[in-house]
Amino acid sequence: MKSMPILPRLAYFFVYLHPRITLNTRTFELLNSRTCTSMRQLLEYSVKPLPTVHIGIVGLGHRGLKAVERYALVEGAEIIALADRDPQRVEAANRLMEADGRPKGREYSGADAADNLIGDADVDLVYICTEWRTHAMLALKAMSRGKHVAVEVPAALTVADCQALIDTSLATGCHCMMLENCCYDTFASATRVMVSQGLLGDITHGEGAYIHNLDDEIAENGGLDNYWMARDTLACGGNAYPTHGLGAIALHMNLHRGDRMDSLVSLTSRGRQLDGRVNTTLIHTVEGRTILLQHDIGTPRPYNRLQQLCGTDGFVQKYPLPTVRLKGMDSTLEGDEALSLAATFRERGVSEWIDDGVAKGSPNTMNHAMDSRLVYCLRNGLPLDMDVFDAAEWSAIVELSTQSAARGGMPVKVPDFTSGNWQVLREHKFYV
């Protein structure tokens, strides 16, 4: 092996000693060719442009197959490899590829399917759509093999694994982005523009949630024991799925870009297994803002992500009734009037991809904008919309809320994953 510069050598030793990771020869070469990043650089990290992003998808259940379908509409990306333990799912994914006139992807199935895809030398980006419990493990493996990572939510289930994602991204120079599609909601995008224009004044409080009754899905999957999402939620005891509610708020409040989460308290209500159980988590930031999150998949409440943001001069919410009241307005707008006003606020770097999804007939413009932005940034050598710190901070709420709820709502500190660099950047950006 060639002699490595001092920083990549230190990075190599960190990753080599990490119990979850094994480096290979290609990773040595990548570490030798890339400039090893500092923690500060990782906050605004970019890599050499990839003219075409070659993607390998791991996990071809419902969400994975949807990703295969979506990428037929994304420019500059090619799905070249598909992996799942079940060979029938891999075949089903390739049938979708063929139906759209795309070349079939390399097929990996069986117990070693994920490892074999991660080892595919032609894959640039490993797109992880497996069960929650495997997200961090696969992301760590992929980065250790020199692959960029896009991972479904949550990216990890423990604070230790959240920290490992950051440390491994730092050591290998590989991106790790969590696929939080709700950040690309049209109303959330409009809200960011309102905030940037000062129309809400000083942001003081936000509310987000994942309220989605899953009784039908549980029944379709043969009961609670056979449906991993509900089963893992029951085992969690806290907020098992915080990122849909937290993601957009975190960008509104510029978390780790001028503010950061400092502590939380969490309580979970009584219930009959999942029925009636509701987790409520309240987060306090260093700058004195508050964030309320709820998780509920077992009550009859209608679907709701809240998407509420309060400031000294204004208030907006998407659920349960779209509502806008901004500085200078004589009255509050609700329903279609609120949505019509929100549609006039266009966000550079996001709105055009939402338009692109509409023009191409995408069934979900949030997902289309998310995928298209990811590929756009990789092709142009730009920092990604959501960095590895976002993935760690938002995902850490799973374990931290569980700890607090188990202690009857006692306060729990939120780690500073930036190691004191949370004020280096002053705002969130969608780079263009």
N, C-alpha and C positions, 0 to 999 in steps of 0.2 A: 504494500500500500504506500502511496505517496505520503511524504511528510505533510501533516495538516497544520494550518495556522492555529495559533493558541486558542482562540475562541471556539472554532469548530471542534478542536480536540476536547475542550472542556465540555462542549455540548455532547460529544460522542460519549464521554465517560458518564455523563448524567443519564443519558438514555440507556446505555449499556447496563448500568447498575439498577435501572428501574425494573422491578419484578414483573411488570406486565408487558415488557417490550423486548423484542430481539431485533437487532440491526442486521442488515445484510450488506453485501458488497455495494449494491447500487446506492444505498443510503450513505455509505462512506463517501462515494463519489459526489453525491449531491451536497453533502456537508462541506466537502472540499471545494466545490464550485460556487456555493452560495456564500454570501457574506452573513456570518452569524449575527442574528439580531440581538439587540438589547431589549430589556423590558419596555423601555420607552418607544423604541422603534416598532415593537409589536402592536402598539396602540394605533398605528397608522401604516400597517404593513402592506407591502405590495411585492409582487414577484414579476419575473420576466414574462411578457405577454405570451399567451398560448394561442396561435392563429385558429386552431380548432381544438375544442375541449373534448377529449376522449373520455367517456364516462363508463364506469362499471357500477351497476346497481346490485346491491346486496339486500335480499329480502323482497320476495315477490308475492306478498299477500295483497290485501286490498290497496294499501297506500303505495306499495311498490309498483303494482300494475298500473295504477293511476299515473305514477311518474313516467312510466314507459309511454303511456298514451300522450301525456302532456308534451314530452320532448319532441314529438313530431312537429310541433309548432314553434320550437325554439331555434333561432338561427345560430350557427357557429358551434353547434354541439352534436356529437355523434355518440350514441350508446353502442359500445363495442363489446360489452361483456355483461352477462346476467348470471346471478348466483342465487340459489335457494336450496335448502336441504331436499325439498320435494322436486324431483325432475319434471313432474307434470306442470308445476308452476312455471318452471323455466321454459318449457315448451309453449305454454300459454302466452308468456311474454313475447316469445319470438313470433308467434302467430300475429300478435298485435303489430309487431315491427313489419312483418311481411304485408299485412293488410294496408299499411300506409306507404308501401313501396320502399321501405328502408331495408338495408342489408341485415340479415340475422346477426345477433350478437353471439359471441363465444359462450358456450353453455358450461356452467359449473354447477354440479348438484352433489348431494350426499353430505356426509358429516363435515368434510373439509372444503365445502363449496366456497365459503367466505374467504378462507385462507388462500385458496387457489386463485380466486379473482384478485385479491389484494396483491398477490405475487405476479400478476400479469404485467409484463414490462410495458405494454402499450397503453395502460390505463393511466390517465392524468388525475382523475377525480373519482374517488369512491363515494357513492351516494348510498347512505345507509338507511334502510327502511325496515329494520327488524324490530323485535320486541325491545321495550325500554331497557331491560336488564342487560342487553348485549351492546347497547349503543357505545358506551365509553370504551369497552374492551376492543371493539372493532375499529373505532376511531383511532385509538392508540396504536393498534397494529398497522393500520393503513399509513399513518404519518411516519411510523418507524420504517416503512418501506418506501418512503419518499413520495407518498401520494397526498394530494390535497383531499380534504374531507368535507362533505356536506352531510349532516346527520339530522334525522328527524328528532322531534321534541319528546321529552327532555333529552339533552345531550348526555347527561350523567345523572345518577341517583344519589351520589354521595359527594360530600365536600372534597374528600381526598381525590376522587376521580375527576372532579372539576379542576382541581389544582394540577393534576397530572396532564389534562388536556392542554392547559396553558404551558406547562413546562416542556411538553413534548413538541408543541408548535414552535416554541422558542428555540428548542434544540435542533429541530430538523428543518426549520424554515418553511414548513407546510401550513397552509391555511386550514382552519377548522371553523366552519360556519354552521350554526344551527338553523334548521329550516323552519323558522317561525313565520308562517305565511300571513298571520293576522297583522303584521307590521305593514303589509301592502294593501290592507283594506282601504278602499277609496275614501271612507270617512276619516280613517286614521291619518291618511295622507293629507287630506284637507285640513285636519286639525293641526298638523305640524306647521302648515303654512300660516294658519291663524296665529299660532304661538310665535312664530318667527317675526310676524308683523306687529307683535305686541298687543293683539286684539283681546287677549285674555288677561293682560296685565302680568303680574308676578304669579307664576304657577305655584299653587300651595298644596293641592291634593288631587289624587287620581284614584279611580276605581276600575277594576277589571275582574273578569270571572270566566270560568268555564262551567256553565250551567246547562246541562244537556242530558235529559233523561235517556238512559241506555237500556231500558227494560226490553225493548224489542230486539236490540242487538244481542243482549244476553240470552234471550229465548232462542233466537236463530242459531246461536253458537252452542246450544245444548246445556245452558245453565251457567251459573257463576264459576264453577270449577273449570269449565272448558273455555272461558273467555278471558284471555290473559289481561286485557286492559282493566276490566272490572275487578278481576282477582287481585291484581297488583295494587289497585286503588284501595281495596279493602285492607290489604296487608300494610299499607303505608301509614295510616293513622293521622297524617297531616294533609297537605295539599300535594297530591300526586301529579298534578298536571298544571303547574302555575304559569307556563310561558304564554299561553294564548291571552291571558288577562294582563300579564306584566309587560310583555314585549313592547307594545305601542307606547305604554306609559313611560317605560324606561327611555325610549327615544325622545318623547316629549320633554322629559326632565333631564336629558343629557347625562344619564348615569354613567359614571366613570369618565365623563367628559365635562367636569365642573361640579358634579355632585356624586354621591354614592350612597348605597344603602348601608345603614349603620347597625340597626337592630330590628327585631321583630317579636311580636307575640302572636300566638296561634291557638285556636280552640276548635275542637271537632265536636259537633253535637251528638247526642244519643241517636240510636237508630237500630233497626232490625237488619243486620248486615249492612248492605248499602242503602236500603230503604230509609229515607229520612235523615241520613247522615249528611251534614253540611260542614265543610271546613271554612273558617273565616280567619284570615291572617292579616295583621296590620303591621306595616313596615314604616320605620322612621328613617329619614335620610340625615346625613351629616349637616345639610343646610336647612333642616327643619321642615321638610315636606313630609307628607304622609301618603301611603298607598294602601288601599284596601283590596284584598283579593278574596274571591270565594271559589270553592270547588264543590260541585253538587251534580252527581250523575244518577241519583236515586230518588228524587222527589218529582212530583208531577209538574213542577214549574216549567214554563215555556223556555225554549232556548234563549240564552242571554249571555253576552260577553261584557255587558255594562258599557265599557268604553267611555267612561266619564272623566272629564278633566275640569278642575276648578281653578280659577285664578282670581286675583283681586278685582278684575274688571269684567270677567266673563265666565261662561259655563257652556260646555258642550257635552252631549252624550249621544250615543247611537241607539242603545237599548235601554228600556223596552220601547221607548218612543223617541225617534230622532228629535233632538232639541238643540237650539243654538241661541245664545244670548251673548252678544259681544259689546265691547265698549262703543258707545255712541248710538246703540240701537234703542228705540223707544219702546219696543215690545219684544217678547220672546217668540221665536219661530218654532213651530212643532211640525212633525210629520213631513209631508211632501215639501212644504215650504222650507223646512230646515235642510232637507236633502238638496233642494234646488240651490239654496245659497251655498252649501258646502261644495257643490259641483263647480262653482265659479273659482274656487281656490285650487290652483294647479301647482303641483310640486315638480320642479325640474329634476329629471332623473328617474321619476316614478310614473307620473301621469302618462307620459308617452308610451310606457310599456303596458299600462292598463288599457290605453287606447288600442295598442297593438293586439292585445288579447281579445278585445271586443271585435276588432276588424277580422280576426282569424277565427272567430266563433268559439273561443275557449269557454268551456262550461264554468270555469272558476278563474276570474281575472287576478285574484290574489295570488294563486299558485303560479299563474303565467308570469306575472310581474316578478315574483320571487325567483323563479328559474331563469328568466331572461336577464335579470339584473346580475345574478351570480355568474352566468356565462359571459355577459358583457364585461364585467370587471376583470375576469380572468383573461379574456381575449385582449383587453387593453392595458393590462398591467396596473390596475387600480386597486386601492384598498377595498375590501368587501364591505357590503352594507352593514353586516353584523359580524363582529370579530369574535375571537375565541374568548375574550373577557365577557362579552354578552352571553355567550353560551354557558360559561361557568357561573356567572352571577345569577342568571335567571333560573338555571337548573338547580343551583344550590338550595333554593327555597324548598325543594322536596324534603331534603334531610333536616334542614333547619326548622321548618314548620312542624315536622314530626317530633323533633326534640322538644320544642316548646309545648305542643299539645300534650305530649306525654307527661309534662311537668305541670299540667294544669294552667297553661298559658303564661308560664314564667318567661321573661325576656331572654332572647338569645342574640348574641352578637353575629353580625354578618361579616365574614372575612373581607379584607381589602385585597382582592386578587391582583390588583395592579402594583402591589408593593410600594404604595405611597405615591404613585404616579397618576392618580385619578384626576388631577387638575392640569395635567400637561396639555390636553385638548380642552377646548372650551365649548364645543358644540358637536352634535352629531351631523354627519354629512353623507349625502348620496353623491359619490364622486362621478363626474361625467368628463 
